[in-house]
Amino acid sequence: MSLKEILPGRLGFGTAPLGNMFRAIPDEEARATVEAAWEQGIRYYDTAPFYGAGLAEERLGQVLSTKPRDAYVLSTKVGRVILDEPETDVPDFGEKGGLFEHGNPNKVLHEWTADATERSIEGSLRRMGVDRFDIVWVHDIAQDFHGDAWIQKFEEARTGAFRVLSRLRDEGVIKAWGLGVNKTEPIEMTLALDEPKPDGFLLAGRYTLLDHAHALQRLLPMAQEQNVDMVVGGPYSSGILAGGTHFEYQQAPPEIIERVNRLKTLTDKHGISIKAAALQFSLAHPAAAAVIPGATRPSRIAEDTAALHENIPAAFWTDLRAANLVSPAAPLPNGA
């Protein structure tokens, strides 16, 4: 089953910020944000054990476990097992060091074997208080977390997580599986396999207004050839395209700030929001099934919904192309 057949709409909710990414947020604020997403009609929610060592799943589950289970689509990820013991060392998250320093204090086992995959799913179900997931992503088997060792992690997942998730899909326990990563290469390798075959993938930060050329070179043509859909994560490039200061989970460098300023000049000229440009750009690719911005404040949800439906004149996209602010290969709304 394709992701476009499974997902209930083009706007979902990404819950990494609910794991206290970058800052500690009160439980009440997190709950209000999820409730706001529900009130705005959002019915696709994505989470992961990694987000605050289970904290995001717990917070999301507090709200969703009170809703009719058939009324929404839910995805989580495997590759991290949250242990019932405190972390005593400084966690090594590769390039993402310190990302969830305000999350739960639990120790996290990073493992993509068959046994760890089943344990991960069981733990996620327990933390969320739900009886099933619709989609499961294999999380972070890429260079940003593992450096040169990422190929070993990929092989561990290929012989472990991939096979378990394929079986669960074939048995009807889940509807779909794929990779949830910040790099294109692991997805390309997966699509090149004879089996197991994924149903889709969650690509975070690699199909945005600021970073999309690489994905267009090889990954997205492969995905289209195989009718494999994409969920776009991180459409605001860690916040810099939504008024924040982070790019790629770090403080944005000067060249990125300069590029964002050029984008803002164009959006101001046409009287539109940069959020709307970012969301609608990410959804313009034929492979894109949904986009899942994250939020920790209820007001942000209304902004995202408004951005999705904001009317952007075709002249904006024409000017964007003329200014060389997008790849010549990038599909744009209105056929620009």
MARNUDREN-716518 format. One line per 8 residues: number of its first residue (from 1); their letters; for each residue z, y, x of N, C-alpha, C. Coordinates in steps of 0.001 Angstrom, whole numbers, always signed. Each point is the difference from the previous one (the first is absolute). Layout:
N
NUM = a = Z:Y:X:Z:Y:X:Z:Y:X ~ ...
END
This chain:
336
1 = mslkeilp = +0:-1188:+850:+0:+1188:-850:+0:+1241:+887 ~ -843:+972:-297:-67:+1201:+833:+1166:+934:-317 ~ +313:+855:+949:+1080:+958:-213:-325:+939:-1161 ~ -1274:+351:-138:-373:+910:-1082:+246:-625:-1365 ~ -28:-1317:-75:+310:-684:-1252:+1509:-89:-237 ~ +774:+4:+1094:+1451:-161:-97:+721:+1324:-216 ~ -428:+1028:+706:+737:+1262:-6:-225:+777:-1290 ~ +1060:+602:-545:-82:+645:-1308:-512:+1433:+13
9 = grlgfgta = -239:+559:+1162:-470:+1378:+86:-285:+345:+1447 ~ -535:+1181:+231:-405:+378:+1349:+1124:+660:+791 ~ +1084:+372:-671:+1137:+618:+677:+1210:-914:-91 ~ +503:-424:+1163:+1224:-785:+63:+1092:+776:+704 ~ +1080:-689:+297:+1159:+633:+639:+417:-822:+1209 ~ -39:+622:+1181:+439:-642:+1236:+1449:+330:+282 ~ +799:-1012:+315:+1456:+202:+32:+614:+85:+1394 ~ -820:+117:+1043:+597:+128:+1338:+1039:+1119:+73
17 = plgnmfra = -252:+1174:-593:+1018:+1065:+68:+1332:-383:-641 ~ -17:-941:-968:+1250:-415:-645:+888:-804:+944 ~ -549:-437:+1127:+806:-679:+1015:+652:+959:+973 ~ +94:+1270:-409:+561:+1067:+848:-856:+234:+1247 ~ -1310:+47:-210:-901:+333:+1092:+158:+1479:+334 ~ +248:+280:+1243:+181:+1359:+528:+1344:+625:-374 ~ +518:-281:-1211:+1253:+644:-405:+736:-892:-997 ~ +1298:+198:-76:+810:-728:-971:-72:+734:-1335
25 = ipdeeara = -382:-710:-1048:-47:+621:-1318:+1031:-672:-901 ~ +596:+750:-912:+1004:-582:-898:-619:-1043:-922 ~ +809:-980:-378:-475:-1035:-923:-506:+604:-1308 ~ +695:+1059:-472:-388:+601:-1275:-1392:+621:+89 ~ -298:+608:+1142:-1317:+618:+184:-1093:-1066:+52 ~ +300:-1096:+688:-971:-1089:+80:-270:-571:-1387 ~ +1055:-227:-757:-171:-565:-1345:-783:+954:-901 ~ +315:+1285:+90:-696:+986:-827:-1489:+61:+346
33 = tveaaweq = -313:-217:+1269:-1399:+36:+420:-771:-1182:-590 ~ +591:-1180:+43:-661:-1168:-586:-137:+171:-1516 ~ +1035:+513:-632:-74:+235:-1446:-1093:+1018:-319 ~ -152:+1014:+861:-1053:+999:-206:-1375:-639:+102 ~ -155:-923:+955:-1283:-707:+131:-306:-785:-1272 ~ +1024:-652:-547:-192:-761:-1238:-373:+934:-1151 ~ +706:+1120:-111:-265:+947:-1082:-1396:+593:+117 ~ -504:+131:+1219:-1352:+536:+217:-1084:-1053:-249
41 = giryydta = +406:-1199:-344:-965:-1038:-349:-446:-866:+1161 ~ +646:+147:+1160:-363:-827:+1154:+523:-1416:-236 ~ -885:-982:+207:+370:-1385:-276:-311:-941:+1157 ~ -280:+563:+1164:-131:-826:+1206:+983:+514:+1042 ~ +839:-910:+492:+1040:+343:+965:-101:-933:+1206 ~ +43:+609:+1181:-80:-772:+1246:+1253:+227:+825 ~ +530:-1080:+559:+1218:+100:+794:-52:-993:+1150 ~ +1094:-127:+740:+63:-927:+1138:+1432:-135:+478
49 = pfygagla = +381:-1187:+499:+1334:-161:+579:+247:+955:+1166 ~ -1062:+312:+741:+133:+842:+1189:+508:+1401:-321 ~ -270:+487:-1195:+364:+1367:-355:+1513:+141:-177 ~ +642:+355:+1095:+1446:+192:-30:+772:-1292:-51 ~ -557:-1087:+575:+644:-1319:+16:+422:-427:-1407 ~ -934:+112:-928:+243:-427:-1381:+395:+1109:-948 ~ +297:+1189:+526:+501:+1084:-851:-1029:+436:-1044 ~ -1264:+137:+396:-1021:+428:-957:-165:-1021:-1116
57 = eerlgqvl = +12:-1282:+356:-114:-1033:-1033:+1180:+68:-964 ~ +1202:+183:+521:+1179:+82:-856:-115:+1174:-967 ~ -392:+1147:+520:-84:+1198:-834:-1111:-119:-1038 ~ -1131:-532:+395:-1095:-183:-946:+393:-1007:-1074 ~ +651:-1072:+420:+407:-1035:-937:+1011:+470:-1023 ~ +850:+947:+378:+985:+520:-947:-670:+585:-1238 ~ -1183:+557:+181:-729:+579:-1124:-938:-1028:-633 ~ -818:-651:+818:-1019:-892:-566:+584:-1230:-672
65 = stkprday = +1157:-443:+462:+592:-1197:-622:+432:+259:-1440 ~ +16:+1278:-418:+343:+345:-1382:-1244:+176:-868 ~ -1176:-103:+615:-1258:+195:-735:-625:-1355:-322 ~ -850:-53:-1026:-693:-1266:-314:-851:-432:+1200 ~ +185:-1218:+478:-670:-436:+1227:-1520:-9:-144 ~ -518:-251:-1171:-1450:-33:-178:-615:+1399:-74 ~ +850:+1032:+22:-499:+1366:-180:-415:+669:+1303 ~ +246:-648:+1141:-330:+636:+1274:-443:-1045:+1019
73 = vlstkvgr = -653:+476:+1043:-450:-837:+1112:+860:+338:+1206 ~ +452:-1047:+697:+940:+166:+1100:-483:-742:+1241 ~ +38:+698:+1126:-322:-665:+1271:+1112:+239:+1000 ~ +223:-1015:+836:+901:+146:+1136:-698:-604:+1209 ~ +753:-135:+1097:-624:-451:+1243:+869:-1064:+669 ~ -645:-773:+892:+710:-1009:+767:-203:+267:+1490 ~ +931:-554:+776:-17:+219:+1444:+1348:+454:+510 ~ +844:+431:-917:+1376:+378:+351:+969:-692:-948
81 = vildepet = +955:-703:+574:+1059:-630:-778:+1275:+799:+248 ~ +614:+471:-1079:+1227:+795:+122:+1196:-950:+26 ~ +767:+30:+1070:+1130:-909:+174:+1287:+614:-529 ~ +923:-863:-380:+1299:+466:-513:+975:+209:+1147 ~ -429:+724:+1000:+870:+341:+1125:-439:+1342:+555 ~ +916:+755:+577:-349:+1339:+479:-845:-42:+1276 ~ -854:+1001:+142:-785:+159:+1218:+898:+590:+1086 ~ +51:-659:+1155:+855:+485:+1087:-794:+668:+1116
89 = dvpdfgek = -1308:-222:+11:-856:+630:+1009:-833:+1103:-647 ~ -614:+825:+836:-925:+1014:-505:-1304:-706:-357 ~ -445:+42:-1271:-1217:-718:-394:-1220:+510:+757 ~ -893:-918:+355:-1238:+362:+674:-1132:-23:-1015 ~ -428:+1185:-423:-1076:+111:-978:-1288:+501:+638 ~ -175:-223:+1286:-1210:+426:+669:-190:+1498:-105 ~ -1190:+409:-442:-294:+1420:-145:+796:+649:-1123 ~ +631:-809:-848:+703:+540:-1166:+1513:+47:+228
97 = gglfehgn = +409:+134:+1255:+1421:+23:+330:+750:+1079:-772 ~ +1159:-350:-541:+834:+961:-711:-438:+294:-1420 ~ -1040:-672:-467:-568:+324:-1306:+1007:-185:-1131 ~ +777:-1085:+62:+956:-292:-1064:+1429:-59:+547 ~ +320:+934:+862:+1336:+1:+591:+1091:+269:-1033 ~ -382:+527:-1170:+983:+261:-1059:+6:-1092:-1068 ~ -672:-1114:+250:-67:-1082:-974:+1235:-883:+26 ~ -82:-1154:-640:+1100:-960:+26:+263:-449:+1435
105 = pnkvlhew = +1242:-373:+310:+337:-389:+1376:-323:-1460:+327 ~ -646:-709:-903:-239:-1433:+189:-953:-295:+1156 ~ +213:-1140:+611:-901:-475:+1044:-1293:-487:-651 ~ -1116:+248:+672:-1316:-361:-524:-661:-1004:+944 ~ -413:-1142:-565:-737:-1004:+763:-1492:+254:-199 ~ -714:+194:+1088:-1445:+259:-64:-734:-1313:+235 ~ -498:-598:-1068:-612:-1321:+139:-998:-231:-1131 ~ -1155:-595:+349:-1088:-208:-946:-313:-1485:-200
113 = tadaters = +949:-873:+321:-189:-1439:-184:+43:-357:-1481 ~ -358:-1244:-311:+33:-457:-1391:+1413:+69:-569 ~ +978:-486:+768:+1388:+2:-475:+498:+1421:-220 ~ -279:+895:+955:+457:+1386:-127:-675:+692:-1176 ~ -1242:-357:-270:-716:+598:-1133:+682:-359:-1313 ~ +363:-1259:-152:+672:-412:-1239:+1383:+626:-112 ~ +709:+77:+1121:+1325:+647:-6:-118:+1477:-329 ~ -1043:+645:+522:-208:+1417:-255:-225:+262:-1483
121 = iegslrrm = -845:-805:-629:-277:+179:-1426:+1251:-251:-835 ~ +743:-1047:+345:+1242:-303:-732:+982:+1167:+99 ~ +127:+572:+1209:+911:+1130:+185:-439:+1217:-794 ~ -1307:+255:-37:-517:+1149:-740:+239:-162:-1501 ~ -226:-1197:-528:+253:-250:-1418:+1468:+237:-339 ~ +868:-462:+880:+1437:+160:-236:+407:+1475:+35 ~ -494:+741:+1004:+376:+1415:+108:-515:+813:-1177 ~ -1158:-363:-514:-600:+797:-1065:+423:-432:-1406
129 = gvdrfdiv = +502:-1221:-105:+411:-469:-1324:-1173:-260:-928 ~ -1136:-426:+576:-1180:-340:-801:-338:-1476:+214 ~ -923:-515:-816:-295:-1431:+99:-1302:-316:+722 ~ -785:+1048:+330:-1261:-284:+673:-620:+1278:+577 ~ -896:-208:+939:-840:+1071:+524:-1445:-292:-372 ~ -772:+1045:-185:-1415:-167:-319:-845:-100:+1264 ~ +337:+812:+988:-746:+48:+1258:+1002:-60:+1146 ~ -352:-731:+1057:+835:-35:+1203:-885:+320:+1201
137 = wvhdiaqd = +437:+972:+785:-723:+410:+1204:+687:-556:+1243 ~ -784:-387:+982:+530:-399:+1317:+129:+1284:+816 ~ +1222:+311:+377:+332:+1349:+471:-44:+133:+1528 ~ -711:+1024:+470:+145:+526:+1369:-304:-975:+1132 ~ -983:-870:-183:-417:-839:+1139:-1084:+767:+765 ~ +428:+1060:+661:-967:+904:+630:+564:+612:+1279 ~ -869:+756:+673:+320:+549:+1308:+1146:+998:-41 ~ +136:+744:-1098:+997:+1062:-21:+1425:-534:+74
145 = fhgdawiq = +201:-1245:-407:+1335:-586:+89:+159:-968:+1171 ~ -1084:-618:+436:+116:-1094:+958:-758:+206:+1303 ~ -711:+1112:+144:-751:+228:+1228:-980:-1125:+266 ~ -73:-445:+1237:-951:-1053:+369:+350:-1357:-596 ~ +1223:-148:-505:+420:-1284:-574:-441:-164:-1456 ~ -738:+975:-527:-331:-71:-1427:-886:-1197:-339 ~ -823:-440:+927:-850:-1161:-266:+856:-1243:-238 ~ +1097:-128:+759:+913:-1132:-205:+626:+63:-1389
153 = kfeeartg = +386:+1201:-429:+583:+153:-1324:-1036:-308:-1081 ~ -1228:+428:+244:-1068:-307:-953:-170:-1506:-144 ~ +9:-714:+1125:-168:-1457:-47:+1172:-660:-703 ~ +1202:+527:+224:+1173:-521:-703:-168:+167:-1504 ~ -512:+1154:-412:-223:+251:-1424:-1151:-844:-550 ~ -1047:-183:+799:-1158:-776:-473:+394:-1430:-336 ~ +845:-583:+835:+402:-1388:-227:+1252:-111:-871 ~ +638:+1130:-264:+1216:-2:-807:-180:+747:-1306
161 = afrvlsrl = +176:+1316:+40:-17:+821:-1214:-1303:-131:-783 ~ -1146:+27:+700:-1283:-69:-705:-76:-1263:-860 ~ +402:-1121:+567:-128:-1278:-712:+987:-100:-1163 ~ +1209:+494:+225:+993:-17:-1086:-488:+859:-1163 ~ -480:+1198:+297:-428:+910:-1059:-1257:-508:-697 ~ -890:-643:+735:-1178:-608:-631:+419:-1079:-982 ~ +981:-807:+404:+485:-1057:-892:+652:+595:-1244 ~ +839:+1026:+184:+667:+628:-1142:-1014:+622:-958
169 = rdegvika = -1062:+572:+555:-1059:+546:-858:-704:-1121:-763 ~ -331:-1074:+709:-710:-1109:-644:+854:-660:-1077 ~ +1316:+42:+190:+914:-585:-982:+296:+960:-1151 ~ -462:+1239:+116:+237:+983:-1047:+1339:+692:+91 ~ +724:-206:+1107:+1307:+646:+165:-185:+1494:+256 ~ -1016:+354:+796:-386:+1386:+199:-1472:+136:-385 ~ -441:+1225:-234:-1393:+217:-401:-912:+257:+1195 ~ +558:+564:+1076:-840:+369:+1137:+860:+173:+1244
177 = wglgvnkt = -666:-73:+1170:+684:+285:+1259:-999:+653:+952 ~ +566:+597:+1045:-835:+638:+1010:+879:+546:+1108 ~ -528:+918:+779:+743:+608:+1098:+416:+1414:-377 ~ +1186:+386:+438:+471:+1368:-142:+287:+542:+1389 ~ -934:+796:+546:+70:+420:+1402:-426:+1457:+153 ~ +272:+529:+1200:-396:+1359:+347:-1204:+23:+944 ~ -564:-1158:+286:-1146:-105:+901:-1088:-836:-666 ~ -1248:+246:+388:-1112:-712:-636:-258:-1385:+591
185 = epiemtla = +290:-191:+1289:-413:-1223:+685:+565:-1285:-605 ~ +1278:-54:-391:+497:-1253:-602:-732:-363:-1290 ~ -383:+1006:-784:-723:-282:-1237:-1395:-512:+325 ~ -648:+614:+982:-1329:-458:+410:+51:-1460:+451 ~ +1022:-349:+778:+141:-1383:+461:+210:-950:-1168 ~ +767:+427:-983:+261:-844:-1165:-1264:-206:-822 ~ -769:+1065:-188:-1233:-113:-766:-1032:-875:+708 ~ +127:-125:+1326:-941:-825:+765:+352:-1488:-39
193 = ldepkpdg = +1179:-339:-508:+407:-1404:-71:-775:-746:-1080 ~ -206:-1299:+224:-576:-837:-1051:+1019:-215:-1113 ~ +1242:-158:+394:+1126:-105:-933:+1284:+220:+793 ~ +1117:+407:-599:+141:+394:-1397:-665:+1368:-258 ~ -378:+227:-1234:-681:+1233:-356:+911:+922:-819 ~ +178:+1253:+437:+836:+937:-761:-747:+548:-1209 ~ +758:+523:-950:-587:+615:-1189:-190:+1496:+165 ~ +737:+590:+932:-69:+1433:+213:+861:+373:+1186
201 = fllagryt = +164:+1290:+206:+857:+454:+1089:+547:+1381:-304 ~ +1154:+265:+573:+638:+1311:-95:-141:+639:+1381 ~ -788:+1056:+67:-247:+691:+1264:+705:+1342:-53 ~ +1016:+165:+848:+821:+1214:-24:-418:+973:+1097 ~ -323:+1205:-409:-280:+1066:+950:-1365:-21:+640 ~ -812:-1017:-308:-1295:-122:+668:-1181:+331:-906 ~ +294:+415:-1238:-1086:+513:-823:+475:+1265:-707 ~ +160:+1031:+814:+467:+1294:-479:-991:+1074:+425
209 = lldhahal = +209:+1200:-497:-842:+1121:+416:+54:+230:+1507 ~ +1118:-368:+622:+167:+249:+1431:-414:-1167:+877 ~ -105:-1190:-571:-284:-1186:+817:-709:-1046:-854 ~ -1308:-76:+134:-762:-959:-806:-1245:-530:+699 ~ -443:+672:+1060:-1268:-369:+638:+11:-1432:+524 ~ +1123:-408:+606:+62:-1342:+575:-93:-1073:-1081 ~ +684:+192:-1108:-43:-985:-1090:-1408:-142:-569 ~ -765:+1080:+36:-1353:-25:-550:-991:-737:+892
217 = qrllpmaq = +338:-169:+1276:-947:-598:+938:-213:-1489:-252 ~ +1090:-743:-166:-107:-1456:-79:+771:-586:-1172 ~ +1251:+434:-160:+862:-620:-1008:-553:+138:-1415 ~ -274:+1199:-426:-376:+198:-1398:-1360:-612:-346 ~ -995:+15:+901:-1220:-762:-309:+276:-1494:-159 ~ +888:-569:+842:+357:-1413:-139:+672:-256:-1348 ~ +902:+887:-369:+728:-167:-1264:-958:+40:-1188 ~ -937:+930:+39:-954:+98:-1101:-889:-1240:-92
225 = eqnvdmvv = -430:-501:+1146:-841:-1199:+14:+724:-1185:-641 ~ +1330:-58:+190:+776:-1136:-504:+701:+300:-1331 ~ -261:+1183:-566:+634:+407:-1259:+1523:-32:+86 ~ +506:+499:+1124:+1444:+83:+231:+417:+1459:-162 ~ +972:+237:-878:+401:+1367:-336:+1093:+537:+924 ~ +105:+1317:+24:+975:+690:+850:+970:+819:-847 ~ +1281:-120:+319:+1004:+949:-468:+234:+975:+1142 ~ -79:+1278:-284:+169:+1026:+1028:+1456:+438:+48
233 = ggpyssgi = +667:-313:+1106:+1362:+469:+220:-8:+1254:+860 ~ +1059:+766:-70:+125:+1187:+836:-1130:+996:-150 ~ -427:+336:-1224:-1148:+896:-156:+241:+1411:+530 ~ +1274:+362:+168:+321:+1328:+514:+275:-13:+1507 ~ -367:-1111:+660:+174:-110:+1467:+1429:+320:+431 ~ +953:-705:-635:+1435:+135:+280:+580:+1333:-445 ~ -751:+768:-783:+547:+1221:-583:-696:+1283:+365 ~ -753:+17:+1094:-622:+1236:+460:-1011:+535:-1013
241 = laggthfe = -581:-889:-829:-952:+442:-1023:+681:+320:-1328 ~ +1321:+26:+19:+743:+327:-1227:+1062:+1058:+278 ~ -248:+813:+1022:+946:+1069:+315:+1077:-377:+985 ~ -19:-1255:+502:+1008:-439:+958:-403:+293:+1438 ~ +769:-554:+936:-249:+264:+1418:-297:-1266:+781 ~ +46:-1170:-650:-218:-1263:+695:-1461:-461:-103 ~ -488:-585:+1089:-1284:-680:+41:+218:-1281:+784 ~ -421:-1129:-592:+226:-1285:+657:+1493:-206:+328
249 = yqqappei = +852:+389:-940:+1454:-216:+95:+660:+789:+1125 ~ -721:+947:+595:+549:+857:+1054:-296:+1459:-368 ~ +606:+927:+751:-354:+1399:-189:-1486:+190:+315 ~ -707:+685:-882:-1444:+151:+156:-340:+788:+1266 ~ -971:-482:+793:-422:+721:+1199:-853:+1220:-363 ~ -178:+923:+945:-733:+1245:-293:-1409:-220:-541 ~ -729:-1000:+517:-1373:-181:-463:-60:-451:-1458 ~ +1003:-747:-434:+52:-406:-1409:+369:+1186:-883
257 = iervnrlk = +957:+793:+442:+383:+1197:-757:-1206:+926:-163 ~ -794:+130:+1068:-1181:+862:-57:-1011:-539:-1016 ~ -173:-1321:-17:-938:-604:-950:+487:+169:-1435 ~ +1291:-165:-216:+552:+193:-1341:-178:+1451:-440 ~ +171:+929:+920:-202:+1418:-342:-1441:+264:-416 ~ -940:-657:+648:-1404:+150:-390:-231:-577:-1403 ~ +637:-1136:-274:-103:-579:-1341:+603:+933:-1048 ~ +1153:+579:+336:+665:+901:-956:-840:+1244:-269
265 = tltdkhgi = -695:+473:+1027:-882:+1150:-197:-1053:-310:-1059 ~ -545:-1212:+63:-1009:-408:-984:+601:-205:-1388 ~ +1161:-663:-61:+605:-231:-1318:+403:+1330:-643 ~ +495:+945:+806:+355:+1320:-530:-1246:+730:-512 ~ -1081:-132:+734:-1251:+652:-400:-444:-468:-1381 ~ +194:-1291:-269:-455:-562:-1276:+1109:-74:-1044 ~ +1196:+483:+352:+1087:+54:-965:+534:-1346:-419 ~ +29:-940:+946:+509:-1338:-308:+1142:-329:+942
273 = sikaaalq = +733:-1063:-322:+1100:-417:+865:-503:-982:+1055 ~ +596:+49:+1167:-391:-935:+1055:+401:-1425:-378 ~ +1060:-136:-798:+395:-1332:-490:-1116:-627:-830 ~ -597:+806:-870:-1080:-514:-841:-1185:-433:+853 ~ -335:+813:+996:-1107:-351:+888:+293:-1311:+728 ~ +1235:-146:+474:+378:-1203:+747:-77:-1249:-876 ~ +589:+48:-1196:+9:-1169:-879:-1410:-364:-456 ~ -745:+988:-417:-1318:-296:-549:-986:-430:+1084
281 = fslahpaa = +177:+487:+1224:-820:-491:+1107:+263:-1490:+224 ~ +1283:-380:+81:+339:-1395:+291:-515:-952:-1073 ~ -82:+457:-1223:-436:-849:-1109:-1519:-23:-174 ~ -713:+850:+739:-1447:+94:-190:-755:-1173:+607 ~ +639:-735:+928:-702:-1143:+591:-80:-1132:-1016 ~ -1155:-671:-107:-148:-1074:-997:+1009:-1137:+155 ~ +517:-212:+1206:+967:-1085:+201:+1396:+371:-464 ~ +264:+1282:-213:+1356:+447:-330:+358:-356:-1435
289 = aavipgat = +1068:-771:-155:+475:-385:-1327:+1106:+916:-499 ~ +824:+487:+916:+1125:+864:-376:+498:+723:+1234 ~ +760:+1057:-242:+645:+751:+1072:+1487:+55:-329 ~ +853:-132:+1022:+1445:-118:-272:+813:+982:+851 ~ -31:+1276:-332:+865:+947:+715:+1459:-328:-257 ~ +838:+346:+963:+1432:-190:-162:+673:+1309:-360 ~ +1235:-86:-452:+739:+1204:-378:+1487:-311:-33 ~ +812:+1048:+185:+1446:-152:-160:+562:+1050:-951
297 = rpsriaed = -877:+786:-608:+445:+992:-973:-823:-155:-1279 ~ +645:+46:-1163:-738:-165:-1254:-1159:+973:-157 ~ +155:+1230:+475:-1048:+1010:-166:-1284:-393:+704 ~ +107:-783:+1077:-1192:-405:+751:-899:-926:-830 ~ +595:-763:-883:-778:-928:-820:-926:+780:-919 ~ +526:+1042:-635:-838:+823:-871:-1120:+661:+800 ~ +300:+408:+1229:-1024:+600:+856:-1118:-1005:+293 ~ +386:-1240:+297:-998:-1026:+307:-888:-279:-1209
305 = taalheni = +615:-102:-1168:-767:-257:-1213:-964:+1148:-281 ~ +494:+1218:+176:-866:+1167:-205:-1135:+21:+1017 ~ +297:-364:+1244:-1018:+6:+1057:-1110:-1000:-291 ~ +384:-1142:-580:-991:-1024:-314:-1005:+508:-1027 ~ +473:+822:-930:-853:+453:-1105:-522:+1422:+179 ~ +368:+646:+1090:-453:+1374:+229:-1529:+55:+108 ~ -567:+1001:-602:-1448:+167:+52:-400:+673:+1315 ~ -727:-728:+826:-449:+534:+1285:-1499:+272:-92
313 = paafwtdl = -427:+1231:+221:-1423:+302:-109:-820:-721:+1065 ~ -1208:-377:-361:-876:-691:+950:-234:+833:+1242 ~ +50:+1329:-148:-233:+888:+1149:+1045:-197:+1090 ~ +1215:-406:-385:+1021:-248:+1030:-425:-1137:+904 ~ -448:-1087:-600:-388:-1169:+791:-1224:+325:+866 ~ -892:+802:-541:-1162:+418:+784:+437:+817:+1211 ~ +928:+930:-225:+511:+822:+1109:+766:-848:+1013 ~ +739:-986:-502:+757:-884:+880:-947:-750:+940
321 = raanlvsp = -1085:-500:-565:-1001:-705:+799:-659:+955:+1005 ~ -333:+1180:-451:-678:+968:+864:+889:+450:+1161 ~ +1310:-2:-227:+944:+414:+1044:+331:-1126:+975 ~ -634:-1167:-194:+247:-1169:+862:+1467:-426:-11 ~ +625:+153:-1162:+1399:-415:-134:+133:-1413:-556 ~ -1134:-633:-285:-8:-1406:-397:-1139:-702:+724 ~ +135:-1295:+141:-1052:-794:+615:-1275:+55:-852 ~ -1151:+53:+633:-1259:-31:-767:-134:-1255:-850
329 = aaplpnga = +708:-1064:+380:-87:-1270:-738:+980:-93:-1166 ~ +873:+989:-146:+1038:-74:-1038:-559:+320:-1378 ~ +156:-903:-971:-391:+337:-1377:+918:+1097:-535 ~ -579:+957:-705:+781:+1087:-580:-152:+11:-1514 ~ +986:+530:-724:-133:+126:-1459:-1220:+838:-356 ~ -526:-232:-1169:-1147:+754:-532:-1260:-205:+834 ~ +14:-1026:+846:-1201:-286:+782:-339:+1045:+1042 ~ +977:+796:+414:-266:+1084:+953:-396:-571:+1364
END
